[in-house]
Amino acid sequence: MVGDTIIAVNRFKDFLHCLADFFFPPQCLLCRSFLLSYSDGYFCKDCLGSFYFNNGHICPRCGILFESKEGRDHLCSRCIGWDSFFDVARAVGSYEGMLRKAIHFFKYNNKSILAAPLGKLLSVYGAGMLNTEEYELIVPVPLHPLRLRQRGFNQSLMLARKVGRLWDVKVSIGSLKRDRWTTPQTMLSEKERRKNVKGAFSCRGCEFHGKKVLLIDDVYTSGSTVDECARVLKKQGASKVDVLTLARTR
């Protein structure tokens, strides 16, 4: 009896989805081309296919994608001379093309509807690069309260919530804080970026003691921000901090 009820409810949901697709034809959230159904995703095949997924040789620590397809994975020149506080960092794709456009729409055009498809993208491809079962907590990179007020939402938190649901891992909200306002990292050199975020974060509570943590952000550029977050988390007792982002610069 219960099984029949569940089947009937699912069929009714399918009917409503079909009805919605008929009266409001689904469109790709990036190029606005028509889709058969949103059940297949929110991006068309052309946009999704141009996301430049990282599928070549990478640095095993920071995850940067090497141009050459020859050889094997090896430490990049930056990681050879730098002892990061995070253990490994991985990104879904390169910060270019339609993936860059999707992230910009999400962050700066108030397209919070992109949180679900981008979060799913992060969780699916992240599961292929990291051991999802070892993480005990997921932590989003926090925004300063003033930045949060300006933007209206923390894109990293929205992505973290989606990954947390799909991986069945608890998301820690509010324990890692951004206490100091920092100038945008975009126009700064790598050395200036590290100095800019030094001491900008703090961590409260004891929930990280001995825990393996996954830190989530939208874009990895120089690694300064996530590394400072990892330093604070490890100071608070985290045994491991890995980083997962939607994209990273080359």
LUMTIBA-76273 format. One record per residue (C-alpha): residue in three letters; x, y, z. Coordinates in steps of 0.001 Angstrom, whole numbers, padded with zeros to 6 digits, always signed. Example, Ala and Ser with C-alpha at 12.3 -4.5 7.8 and 13.67 -1.06 7.14 Angstrom:
BEGIN
Ala+012300-004500+007800Ser+013670-001060+007140
This chain:
BEGIN
Met+000000+000000+000000Val+002789+002419+000958Gly+004717+001447-002187Asp+001689+002162-004392Thr+001302+005586-002749Ile+004964+006470-003378Ile+004657+005415-007041Ala+001510+007520-007442Val+003193+010575-005865Asn+006238+010216-008126Arg+004045+009918-011209Phe+002152+013043-010179Lys+005459+014915-009735Asp+006565+013790-013211Phe+003258+015026-014613Leu+003716+018441-012969His+007263+018690-014329Cys+006058+017890-017846Leu+003262+020439-017496Ala+005705+023106-016335Asp+008103+022322-019189Phe+005249+022645-021689Phe+004019+026059-020529Phe+007445+027386-019494Pro+009992+025784-021856Pro+013273+025235-019991Gln+016272+027248-021162Cys+019996+027019-020584Leu+020866+029429-017773Leu+023874+030714-019707Cys+023040+030954-023441Arg+019211+030770-023150Ser+018929+027991-025750Phe+015968+025682-025173Leu+016380+022400-023295Leu+014264+019273-023411Ser+013820+019337-019655Tyr+015421+020772-016526Ser+015613+017202-015225Asp+018686+016786-017466Gly+020386+019837-015934Tyr+020352+023607-016249Phe+023036+023931-018937Cys+022879+022929-022581Lys+025379+020386-023909Asp+027383+023054-025744Cys+027857+025227-022631Leu+028563+022254-020393Gly+031022+020869-022920Ser+032988+024134-022930Phe+033592+024197-019168Tyr+037247+023066-019658Phe+037188+020279-017098Asn+040555+019473-015567Asn+041386+016066-017000Gly+045137+016246-017662His+048252+016079-015528Ile+048138+018205-012390Cys+050199+019245-009382Pro+049233+016698-006691Arg+049156+019424-004041Cys+047529+022553-005486Gly+045844+020849-008448Ile+047016+023242-011156Leu+046567+021774-014626Phe+049741+021488-016694Glu+049636+022490-020351Ser+051631+019460-021482Lys+049852+016121-021794Glu+053172+014273-021560Gly+054751+012837-018396Arg+052903+012413-015130Asp+051569+014400-012167His+054320+016317-010336Leu+054728+019253-007975Cys+054539+022618-009713Ser+057289+025218-009273Arg+055161+027187-006808Cys+054506+024224-004517Ile+058158+023119-004566Gly+059086+026331-002770Trp+055924+026692-000670Asp+054711+024652+002302Ser+050952+025168+002199Phe+048745+024700+005247Phe+046091+022910+003189Asp+046870+019326+002218Val+045510+019159-001328Ala+043424+021455-003525Arg+041289+020408-006462Ala+039127+022321-008951Val+036442+021197-011363Gly+037782+023212-014288Ser+039798+026173-015490Tyr+038574+029705-014828Glu+037769+030556-018433Gly+035055+030309-021043Met+031517+029418-020025Leu+032529+028193-016565Arg+033925+031654-015826Lys+030704+033176-017178Ala+028593+030893-014971Ile+030554+031865-011848His+030307+035569-012699Phe+026553+035275-013223Phe+026270+033456-009906Lys+028343+035917-007858Tyr+027790+039307-009422Asn+024482+039130-011309Asn+022478+037848-008353Lys+021771+034560-010150Ser+021457+032475-006986Ile+019465+029928-009031Leu+022873+028773-010304Ala+023781+027526-006812Ala+022007+024203-007355Pro+023502+023219-010752Leu+026973+024540-009889Gly+026847+022828-006500Lys+025880+019561-008168Leu+028725+020010-010659Leu+031113+020553-007750Ser+029898+017479-005905Val+029940+015144-008924Tyr+033375+016096-010217Gly+034742+016542-006696Ala+033786+012956-005907Gly+036006+011852-008760Met+039016+013715-007379Leu+038676+013341-003609Asn+037698+010617-001154Thr+034281+011895-000098Glu+033935+009401+002751Glu+036889+010702+004770Tyr+035532+014205+005412Glu+033768+014889+008672Leu+033027+018573+008122Ile+032594+020886+005157Val+033524+024540+005677Pro+032705+027380+003241Val+035149+030266+002905Pro+033339+033089+004758Leu+032616+036605+003529His+033130+039723+005607Pro+029746+040921+006988Leu+029890+044075+004855Arg+030574+042054+001688Leu+027776+039668+002615Arg+025408+042615+003008Gln+026427+043981-000394Arg+026062+040694-002257Gly+023132+039317-000296Phe+024485+035762-000085Asn+027714+033822+000372Gln+028260+031840-002815Ser+030693+029468-001070Leu+028108+028629+001592Met+025462+027857-001039Leu+027872+025554-002861Ala+028926+023898+000416Arg+025318+023181+001379Lys+024672+021435-001928Val+027841+019340-001640Gly+027056+018546+001988Arg+023595+017243+001091Leu+024843+015108-001784Trp+027825+013725+000144Asp+025952+013465+003454Val+028586+015519+005283Lys+027807+018155+007915Val+028384+021777+006872Ser+029911+023981+009558Ile+028292+027423+009455Gly+029653+030387+011370Ser+032612+028754+013098Leu+035108+030143+010576Lys+034718+033917+010341Arg+036201+036710+008283Asp+036891+039409+010845Arg+038880+041924+008833Trp+037835+043708+005661Thr+040343+043053+002882Thr+040812+044765-000454Pro+039888+042639-003505Gln+042693+040254-004413Thr+042281+040716-008172Met+044887+043429-008762Leu+047415+042261-006151Ser+050605+040290-006651Glu+050933+036875-005025Lys+053061+038290-002198Glu+050575+041124-001635Arg+047677+038646-001590Arg+049227+036612+001214Lys+049850+039759+003230Asn+046337+041020+002493Val+044567+037997+004021Lys+047034+037363+006865Gly+045048+037424+010109Ala+041765+038133+008312Phe+040081+034940+009587Ser+039347+033497+012986Cys+037838+030249+014202Arg+035667+029554+017227Gly+034552+026369+018932Cys+036124+022952+019294Glu+034275+021064+016549Phe+037380+020910+014335His+039638+019119+016799Gly+040991+015976+015120Lys+038581+016357+012172Lys+039237+016005+008439Val+037813+019112+006819Leu+036880+020058+003266Leu+037120+023795+002567Ile+034938+025062-000286Asp+035257+028221-002375Asp+034237+029253-005880Val+037638+030108-007436Tyr+041241+029240-006539Thr+043622+031914-007818Ser+046885+032134-005866Gly+045671+029968-002995Ser+046316+032724-000432Thr+042761+032895+000891Val+042157+029153+001258Asp+045630+028641+002712Glu+045029+031262+005398Cys+041694+029585+006184Ala+043463+026221+006394Arg+046074+027701+008755Val+043341+028893+011117Leu+041451+025584+010931Lys+044579+023555+011697Lys+045447+025892+014559Gln+041986+025067+015877Gly+042808+021341+015747Ala+041806+020118+012283Ser+043925+017096+011346Lys+043514+017640+007604Val+042197+020413+005374Asp+041557+019829+001684Val+040224+022445-000724Leu+037598+022065-003443Thr+036650+024873-005845Leu+034603+025202-008996Ala+037501+026703-010939Arg+041104+027752-010713Thr+043247+030081-012747Arg+046099+028640-014773
